Amino acid sequence: MTTAASANESIADREVVITRVFEAPARILFEAYSKPEHIKRWFGPRGWPVTLCEMDFRKGGRFRFQMTGPNGQKNTPFGGEYLEIVPNRKIVYDNGFESPGAEKMIVTVTFDEQGGKTTLTMHTLFASVAMKNAHVGGGFVQGTGSGFDQLEELAAELRAKEIAS
């Protein structure tokens, strides 16, 4: 069921901001977000790999993902549209489950590189407080942290390959 944010729900009430510093340049993290072969290796919680990954990584392009759990259970497919892409700096997209009446969130990912390290900030604005509470209660923050752990591993591997070549 779609429920729009009510007038008394502020942006602060509907957002989650997660920040992580990576030992990698922004271009490597941006690449990890922009290529299906990389998304499949890090996106989502450990043990729930992306097994369906369709991406048209450009402004106005769409994506569609599905994850499969350790016992073969599949989550509801989800996806959205890329709204803004600034190479190595910023990606903005909407995202929601493929369920009738499902709400969408707006995700803004920024990459701020300084001294060879990159601060990645993921700002998620949910359509409503109820949507935010459902996601946070379902492990959104922990799942994102687990995904970022895998992103850190992938970034180290990509950086090592870059140095070796």
SULTAHU-V643610 format. One record per residue. RES is the residue in one letter. PSI is psi as a letter, one per 30 degrees, with the letter a starting at -180 (* if undefined). OMEGA is omega in radians with two decimals (none if undefined). NEAR is the number of other ideal C-beta (glycine too) atoms within 12 Angstrom. Layout:
res & psi & omega & near
RES & PSI & OMEGA & NEAR
RES & PSI & OMEGA & NEAR
//
This chain:
res & psi & omega & near
M & k & 3.13 & 13
T & k & 3.04 & 16
T & j & 3.13 & 19
A & l & 3.10 & 17
A & k & 3.11 & 25
S & l & -3.08 & 13
A & f & -3.11 & 8
N & g & 3.09 & 9
E & j & -3.14 & 21
S & l & 3.06 & 14
I & e & -3.13 & 18
A & e & 3.13 & 14
D & f & -3.03 & 21
R & g & -3.03 & 30
E & l & 2.98 & 28
V & k & 3.11 & 31
V & k & 3.13 & 23
I & k & -3.11 & 27
T & k & 3.10 & 20
R & k & 3.05 & 29
V & k & -3.14 & 22
F & k & 3.08 & 35
E & i & -3.09 & 22
A & l & 3.06 & 35
P & l & -3.10 & 27
A & e & -3.07 & 33
R & e & 3.13 & 22
I & e & 3.11 & 34
L & e & 3.10 & 41
F & e & 3.10 & 31
E & e & -3.14 & 31
A & f & 3.09 & 39
Y & f & -2.93 & 41
S & f & -3.09 & 30
K & k & -3.10 & 21
P & e & -3.11 & 23
E & f & 3.08 & 16
H & e & 3.13 & 27
I & e & -3.11 & 32
K & f & -3.07 & 25
R & f & -3.04 & 27
W & f & -2.98 & 38
F & k & 3.09 & 39
G & l & -3.10 & 33
P & k & 3.09 & 27
R & k & -3.12 & 24
G & f & 3.12 & 18
W & i & -3.08 & 27
P & l & 3.02 & 26
V & j & -3.11 & 31
T & f & 2.98 & 23
L & k & -3.08 & 24
C & j & 3.09 & 28
E & k & -3.08 & 20
M & k & 2.94 & 28
D & i & -2.95 & 19
F & i & 3.06 & 25
R & l & 3.09 & 17
K & k & -3.08 & 17
G & f & 3.09 & 16
G & l & -3.09 & 20
R & l & 3.04 & 22
F & l & 3.10 & 35
R & k & -3.12 & 26
F & l & 2.94 & 32
Q & k & 3.13 & 26
M & l & 3.12 & 31
T & k & -3.09 & 22
G & l & -3.06 & 18
P & f & 3.13 & 12
N & g & 3.12 & 8
G & f & 3.13 & 12
Q & k & -3.13 & 13
K & k & 3.04 & 19
N & l & 3.07 & 24
T & k & 3.10 & 18
P & l & 3.13 & 23
F & l & 3.14 & 31
G & a & -3.10 & 30
G & a & -3.06 & 29
E & k & 3.03 & 25
Y & j & -3.06 & 28
L & e & -3.14 & 25
E & k & 3.08 & 21
I & k & 3.03 & 27
V & j & -3.03 & 19
P & k & 3.08 & 18
N & g & -3.10 & 24
R & e & -2.95 & 23
K & k & 3.02 & 26
I & k & 3.08 & 39
V & k & 3.12 & 26
Y & l & 2.95 & 37
D & l & -3.01 & 27
N & k & 3.08 & 35
G & l & 3.11 & 30
F & l & 3.10 & 27
E & i & 3.10 & 21
S & k & 3.13 & 15
P & k & 3.10 & 10
G & g & -3.09 & 14
A & k & 3.09 & 25
E & l & 3.09 & 29
K & l & 3.02 & 28
M & l & 3.02 & 33
I & k & -3.11 & 29
V & k & 3.07 & 36
T & j & 3.13 & 28
V & k & 3.10 & 40
T & k & -3.13 & 28
F & j & -3.12 & 36
D & j & -3.08 & 22
E & k & 3.04 & 22
Q & k & 3.09 & 12
G & h & 3.11 & 12
G & f & 3.06 & 17
K & l & -3.14 & 21
T & k & 3.00 & 34
T & j & 3.09 & 25
L & k & 3.08 & 39
T & k & 3.09 & 27
M & j & 3.14 & 35
H & j & -3.13 & 25
T & k & 3.09 & 31
L & j & -3.13 & 31
F & l & -3.12 & 34
A & f & -3.11 & 32
S & l & 3.05 & 28
V & e & 3.13 & 26
A & e & 3.12 & 21
M & e & 3.11 & 34
K & e & -3.10 & 29
N & e & 3.11 & 18
A & e & 3.14 & 21
H & e & -3.13 & 32
V & e & 3.11 & 23
G & f & 3.13 & 15
G & g & 3.07 & 16
G & g & -3.11 & 19
F & e & -3.08 & 27
V & e & 3.14 & 22
Q & e & 3.11 & 20
G & e & 3.09 & 29
T & e & 3.10 & 32
G & e & 3.10 & 22
S & e & 3.07 & 25
G & e & 3.12 & 37
F & e & 3.03 & 33
D & e & 3.13 & 23
Q & e & 3.07 & 30
L & e & 3.09 & 38
E & e & 3.10 & 28
E & e & 3.12 & 22
L & e & 3.14 & 29
A & e & 3.11 & 36
A & e & 3.12 & 22
E & e & 3.13 & 21
L & e & 3.12 & 29
R & e & 3.12 & 26
A & e & 3.10 & 15
K & e & 3.14 & 14
E & e & -3.14 & 15
I & e & -3.11 & 13
A & f & -3.07 & 8
S & * & none & 7
//
